[in-house]
């Protein structure tokens, strides 16, 4: 029973480290976790990294990413916090009177994004 738990932990750790290395300076990744920047990234749907906006879809609420970070620390992993980079252009959306946001497209295509096509 102990052997399978050790194998599971090893696999989970390896997957976490591999995912972290692909994400670069994602503030929600375990190896580059930055509490404030992660909260902002979750709220904004992305983060700034070296002056560029990186769109990122986060599947879980903040506590999940914090727990992943704590688990990495528990396993002795190294953490280099992502910088709180705010020096980039974030995509903007247009808010209509209906409260819907248009995120791109022209004419009927753009209007369809907020449910006002043909209105």
C-alpha positions as CSV (number, residue, x, y, z in Angstrom):
1,X,0.0,0.0,0.0
2,X,2.8,2.4,0.8
3,X,4.5,1.7,-2.5
4,X,1.4,2.7,-4.6
5,X,1.1,5.9,-2.6
6,X,4.7,6.8,-3.2
7,X,4.3,6.1,-7.0
8,X,1.2,8.2,-7.1
9,X,2.9,11.1,-5.3
10,X,5.9,10.8,-7.7
11,X,3.6,10.9,-10.7
12,X,1.6,13.8,-9.4
13,X,4.8,15.7,-8.6
14,X,6.3,15.0,-12.1
15,X,3.1,16.2,-13.8
16,X,3.0,19.3,-11.7
17,X,6.6,20.2,-12.5
18,X,6.1,19.5,-16.2
19,X,3.0,21.7,-16.2
20,X,4.8,24.4,-14.4
21,X,7.7,24.4,-16.8
22,X,5.3,24.9,-19.7
23,X,3.5,27.8,-18.1
24,X,6.5,30.0,-17.9
25,X,5.7,32.7,-15.3
26,X,2.0,31.8,-14.7
27,X,1.4,33.3,-11.3
28,X,-1.0,30.4,-10.5
29,X,1.5,27.6,-11.3
30,X,3.0,25.9,-8.3
31,X,6.6,26.6,-9.2
32,X,5.9,30.3,-9.9
33,X,3.0,31.0,-7.5
34,X,2.3,34.6,-6.6
35,X,-0.7,35.1,-4.4
36,X,-1.8,38.6,-5.5
37,X,-0.9,38.0,-9.2
38,X,-2.8,34.7,-9.2
39,X,-5.9,36.3,-7.8
40,X,-5.7,39.0,-10.4
41,X,-5.1,36.4,-13.2
42,X,-8.2,34.4,-12.1
43,X,-10.3,37.6,-12.2
44,X,-8.9,38.9,-15.5
45,X,-8.6,35.6,-17.4
46,X,-4.9,36.0,-17.9
47,X,-1.7,37.7,-16.8
48,X,1.1,39.9,-18.0
49,X,4.4,38.3,-18.6
50,X,7.4,40.2,-19.9
51,X,5.2,43.0,-21.2
52,X,2.8,40.6,-23.1
53,X,-0.8,39.6,-22.2
54,X,-1.1,35.9,-21.8
55,X,-4.7,34.7,-21.9
56,X,-5.3,31.8,-19.6
57,X,-8.5,29.9,-18.8
58,X,-8.4,28.7,-15.2
59,X,-10.6,25.8,-14.4
60,X,-10.7,26.1,-10.6
61,X,-11.1,28.7,-7.9
62,X,-8.2,30.3,-6.1
63,X,-7.9,27.8,-3.3
64,X,-7.1,25.0,-5.7
65,X,-4.0,26.8,-7.0
66,X,-2.9,27.8,-3.5
67,X,-3.2,24.1,-2.4
68,X,-1.1,23.0,-5.4
69,X,1.6,25.5,-4.4
70,X,1.5,24.3,-0.8
71,X,1.7,20.7,-1.9
72,X,4.8,21.6,-4.1
73,X,6.4,23.2,-1.0
74,X,5.6,20.1,1.1
75,X,7.4,17.9,-1.4
76,X,10.5,20.2,-1.3
77,X,9.9,21.9,-4.6
78,X,11.5,25.2,-5.5
79,X,9.3,28.2,-6.1
80,X,10.3,31.4,-7.9
81,X,7.3,33.7,-7.6
82,X,6.1,35.2,-10.9
83,X,6.6,39.0,-10.9
84,X,3.4,41.1,-10.5
85,X,3.8,42.4,-14.0
86,X,1.2,45.0,-15.0
87,X,3.1,46.6,-17.9
88,X,1.1,45.2,-20.8
89,X,-2.0,45.9,-22.8
90,X,-4.9,43.8,-21.7
91,X,-7.7,43.1,-24.2
92,X,-10.7,45.4,-23.7
93,X,-14.3,44.5,-24.3
94,X,-17.2,46.8,-25.1
95,X,-20.0,46.8,-22.6
96,X,-23.5,47.5,-24.1
97,X,-26.4,49.0,-22.3
98,X,-27.8,45.5,-22.0
99,X,-24.8,44.6,-19.8
100,X,-23.4,42.2,-22.4
101,X,-19.8,42.4,-23.5
102,X,-18.8,42.1,-27.1
103,X,-15.5,40.4,-27.6
104,X,-14.9,40.7,-31.3
105,X,-16.4,40.5,-34.7
106,X,-18.1,43.0,-37.0
107,X,-21.7,43.7,-37.8
108,X,-24.1,40.9,-37.1
109,X,-21.2,38.7,-35.9
110,X,-20.2,41.2,-33.2
111,X,-23.8,41.8,-32.3
112,X,-24.4,38.1,-31.9
113,X,-21.8,37.9,-29.2
114,X,-24.0,39.9,-26.9
115,X,-27.3,38.6,-28.1
116,X,-28.4,41.8,-29.9
117,X,-28.3,40.5,-33.5
118,X,-31.1,42.1,-35.5
119,X,-32.0,44.4,-32.6
